[in-house]
Amino acid sequence: MSDPEPIDSSITPLISIVTLAGRLFARAMSRITIEGAIDEIPRDGPLIIAANHASNLDAPVLGAWLIPRLGRRIHWLGKRELFAWPIVGWVAANGGVHPVDRDSADVEAFRLASRILEGGHILFVFPEGTRSPDGALQEARDGVALLALRSGAPIVPIGIGGSNRVWPKGQRFPHPGGHVVVRVGRPFRPADELPEGIDRKSAKGLVTRMIMERIAALLPVRQRGVYRASKGAAADPMP
């Protein structure tokens, strides 16, 4: 078996064009505000960016604003079917999206995500795995926690508020209006905050909860869902 192709994190002209187009599109759909600790995001080394997933607008907004600020390509995992779409598939293949087969998604995705982090790149994930039907946080999967524990990569939690009102799940096209607020949390290393002697299974669940509590604290109350009672969730920070 041949070695996999090296992962590129450079900002190509195509990525620059796509991020600009993403900003123009997002601004045409809604008023966009970026808040929080964006300047604290590490500019080198492996990194996991984790956000809630409430809308098709989430990825364009995050990519369009974060990539120019970080000066690094963001890597995403996407269903292989996406790459069969005209134009969209070509852009995805050349813009940092990596195809994953649905039938073997768990194993394949984990191996690919691990390789991205081992190469010192940025991996973007939605811990919930799919868009929320109502914009509120759903129970997250443990895959992100396992990646963080095995790689030692820091995690940057991000809360995206209001995007589901612009482009809710099940709606084919967005409807302009509203206010989307992206709030960036401070990076942290989960392993540094675990109690001593904790077993692997318990650590995985605890880190998942840790990640989602930080995301919930960055969201408006109405979007905190199953993490509404999170310990760090202060007064409603967003409209």
C-alpha positions as CSV (number, residue, x, y, z in Angstrom):
1,M,0.0,0.0,0.0
2,S,1.4,3.4,-1.0
3,D,1.9,6.1,1.6
4,P,-0.9,8.6,1.9
5,E,-0.4,12.0,0.3
6,P,1.0,14.7,2.7
7,I,-1.5,17.0,4.2
8,D,-1.1,20.6,3.0
9,S,-2.0,23.5,5.3
10,S,-1.0,26.4,3.0
11,I,-3.5,29.1,2.0
12,T,-3.8,28.6,-1.8
13,P,-5.3,31.2,-4.1
14,L,-8.4,29.0,-4.3
15,I,-8.9,29.0,-0.6
16,S,-8.5,32.8,-0.5
17,I,-11.2,33.2,-3.1
18,V,-13.5,30.7,-1.3
19,T,-13.1,32.5,2.0
20,L,-13.8,35.8,0.5
21,A,-16.9,34.4,-1.3
22,G,-18.0,32.9,2.1
23,R,-17.7,36.3,3.8
24,L,-19.7,38.0,1.1
25,F,-22.4,35.3,1.1
26,A,-22.6,35.2,4.9
27,R,-22.9,39.0,5.1
28,A,-25.6,39.0,2.5
29,M,-27.6,36.5,4.6
30,S,-27.2,38.0,8.1
31,R,-25.3,40.4,10.3
32,I,-22.2,38.6,11.5
33,T,-20.3,39.3,14.7
34,I,-17.1,37.6,15.8
35,E,-16.3,37.8,19.5
36,G,-14.1,36.3,22.2
37,A,-10.6,34.9,22.3
38,I,-9.8,34.6,18.6
39,D,-6.4,36.2,19.1
40,E,-5.6,33.4,21.6
41,I,-6.0,30.6,19.1
42,P,-2.5,29.0,18.5
43,R,-1.0,29.8,15.2
44,D,1.1,26.6,14.9
45,G,1.0,23.0,16.0
46,P,-1.9,20.6,16.1
47,L,-5.3,22.1,17.1
48,I,-8.9,21.0,17.4
49,I,-11.6,23.6,16.8
50,A,-15.0,22.3,18.1
51,A,-18.3,24.1,17.6
52,N,-22.0,23.5,17.8
53,H,-23.8,22.7,14.6
54,A,-27.2,24.4,14.1
55,S,-27.2,25.4,10.4
56,N,-25.6,24.9,6.9
57,L,-24.3,28.5,7.5
58,D,-22.0,27.4,10.2
59,A,-19.1,26.1,8.1
60,P,-19.0,28.9,5.6
61,V,-19.0,31.5,8.4
62,L,-16.3,29.8,10.5
63,G,-14.0,29.1,7.5
64,A,-14.4,32.6,6.0
65,W,-13.5,34.4,9.2
66,L,-11.0,32.0,10.9
67,I,-8.8,31.0,8.0
68,P,-7.7,34.6,7.1
69,R,-7.1,35.4,10.8
70,L,-5.1,32.2,11.5
71,G,-3.2,32.1,8.2
72,R,-3.6,28.3,8.1
73,R,-5.8,26.0,6.2
74,I,-8.6,24.4,8.3
75,H,-9.2,20.7,7.7
76,W,-12.7,19.2,7.8
77,L,-14.1,15.7,7.3
78,G,-17.0,15.5,4.8
79,K,-19.1,12.7,3.4
80,R,-17.7,11.2,0.2
81,E,-20.9,11.9,-1.7
82,L,-20.2,15.6,-1.5
83,F,-17.2,15.2,-3.8
84,A,-19.4,13.9,-6.6
85,W,-21.2,17.3,-6.8
86,P,-20.1,19.5,-9.8
87,I,-17.9,22.5,-8.7
88,V,-18.7,22.0,-5.0
89,G,-16.8,18.7,-5.0
90,W,-13.8,20.2,-6.7
91,V,-13.7,23.1,-4.3
92,A,-14.0,20.8,-1.3
93,A,-11.2,18.5,-2.6
94,N,-8.9,21.5,-3.0
95,G,-10.0,23.4,0.1
96,G,-9.2,21.3,3.1
97,V,-12.3,18.9,3.1
98,H,-11.3,15.2,3.4
99,P,-13.8,12.5,2.1
100,V,-15.1,9.8,4.5
101,D,-17.2,6.9,3.5
102,R,-20.5,6.7,5.5
103,D,-20.3,2.9,5.8
104,S,-17.0,3.0,7.6
105,A,-17.2,6.5,8.9
106,D,-16.2,6.0,12.5
107,V,-13.0,4.0,11.9
108,E,-12.0,5.9,8.7
109,A,-12.8,9.3,10.1
110,F,-10.8,8.7,13.3
111,R,-7.7,7.5,11.5
112,L,-7.9,10.5,9.1
113,A,-8.5,13.0,11.9
114,S,-5.5,11.5,13.8
115,R,-3.3,11.9,10.8
116,I,-4.3,15.5,10.4
117,L,-3.4,16.2,14.1
118,E,-0.2,14.2,14.0
119,G,0.9,16.4,11.1
120,G,0.5,19.5,13.2
121,H,-2.6,20.8,11.4
122,I,-5.9,22.3,12.4
123,L,-8.9,19.9,12.6
124,F,-12.4,21.4,12.7
125,V,-15.2,19.2,14.2
126,F,-18.8,19.4,15.1
127,P,-18.9,17.1,18.2
128,E,-22.7,16.6,17.8
129,G,-22.0,14.9,14.5
130,T,-25.0,16.4,12.7
131,R,-27.1,19.6,12.6
132,S,-29.5,20.2,15.4
133,P,-33.1,20.1,14.3
134,D,-34.0,23.1,16.4
135,G,-30.7,24.9,16.9
136,A,-30.2,23.6,20.5
137,L,-27.2,21.5,21.6
138,Q,-27.7,17.7,21.3
139,E,-25.7,15.0,23.1
140,A,-22.2,14.9,21.7
141,R,-20.2,11.9,20.6
142,D,-17.0,10.9,22.3
143,G,-14.8,10.9,19.2
144,V,-13.5,14.4,19.7
145,A,-12.6,13.7,23.3
146,L,-10.6,10.6,22.3
147,L,-8.8,12.5,19.6
148,A,-7.8,15.2,22.1
149,L,-6.6,12.7,24.7
150,R,-4.5,10.7,22.3
151,S,-3.0,13.6,20.4
152,G,-2.6,16.1,23.2
153,A,-3.8,18.8,20.9
154,P,-5.5,21.9,22.5
155,I,-9.2,22.5,21.9
156,V,-10.8,25.8,21.0
157,P,-14.5,25.8,21.8
158,I,-16.8,28.0,19.6
159,G,-20.4,28.8,20.1
160,I,-22.4,29.9,17.0
161,G,-25.6,31.7,18.0
162,G,-28.5,32.5,15.6
163,S,-27.4,30.7,12.5
164,N,-30.4,28.3,12.7
165,R,-32.8,31.2,12.3
166,V,-31.1,32.1,9.0
167,W,-30.8,28.6,7.6
168,P,-32.5,26.0,9.8
169,K,-32.2,22.3,9.2
170,G,-34.6,21.0,6.6
171,Q,-34.8,24.3,4.7
172,R,-33.4,24.2,1.2
173,F,-32.3,27.8,1.0
174,P,-31.5,30.4,3.6
175,H,-33.7,33.4,4.3
176,P,-31.7,36.7,4.9
177,G,-32.0,38.5,8.1
178,G,-31.2,38.1,11.8
179,H,-27.9,38.3,13.6
180,V,-25.3,35.5,13.8
181,V,-22.8,35.7,16.7
182,V,-19.7,33.6,16.7
183,R,-18.1,33.5,20.1
184,V,-14.6,32.0,20.4
185,G,-13.6,30.4,23.8
186,R,-10.1,30.1,25.2
187,P,-8.0,27.1,24.2
188,F,-7.5,24.4,26.7
189,R,-5.9,20.9,27.0
190,P,-8.4,18.5,28.5
191,A,-5.7,16.2,29.9
192,D,-4.5,19.1,32.1
193,E,-7.9,19.3,33.8
194,L,-8.7,15.6,34.5
195,P,-8.4,14.2,38.0
196,E,-5.4,12.0,38.7
197,G,-5.8,8.2,38.2
198,I,-9.0,8.4,36.1
199,D,-9.6,5.4,33.9
200,R,-9.7,5.8,30.1
201,K,-13.4,5.2,29.7
202,S,-14.4,7.7,32.4
203,A,-11.9,10.3,31.0
204,K,-13.5,10.1,27.6
205,G,-16.9,10.9,28.9
206,L,-15.7,13.6,31.2
207,V,-13.8,15.3,28.4
208,T,-16.8,15.2,26.1
209,R,-18.8,16.9,28.8
210,M,-16.0,19.4,29.4
211,I,-15.9,20.4,25.7
212,M,-19.7,20.7,25.4
213,E,-20.0,22.7,28.6
214,R,-17.5,25.3,27.2
215,I,-19.5,25.5,24.0
216,A,-22.8,25.8,25.9
217,A,-21.3,28.7,27.9
218,L,-20.7,30.6,24.7
219,L,-24.3,30.2,23.4
220,P,-27.6,31.9,24.2
221,V,-29.7,30.0,26.8
222,R,-32.2,29.0,24.1
223,Q,-29.4,27.1,22.3
224,R,-27.8,25.2,25.2
225,G,-30.2,22.3,24.9
226,V,-29.1,19.2,26.9
227,Y,-26.2,21.2,28.3
228,R,-28.4,24.0,29.6
229,A,-27.3,23.4,33.2
230,S,-23.6,23.5,32.4
231,K,-21.4,24.8,35.1
232,G,-19.7,27.6,33.2
233,A,-22.8,28.9,31.6
234,A,-23.3,32.5,32.8
235,A,-25.9,35.1,31.8
236,D,-27.2,34.9,28.2
237,P,-24.2,36.3,26.2
238,M,-25.9,36.5,22.8
239,P,-29.1,37.7,21.2
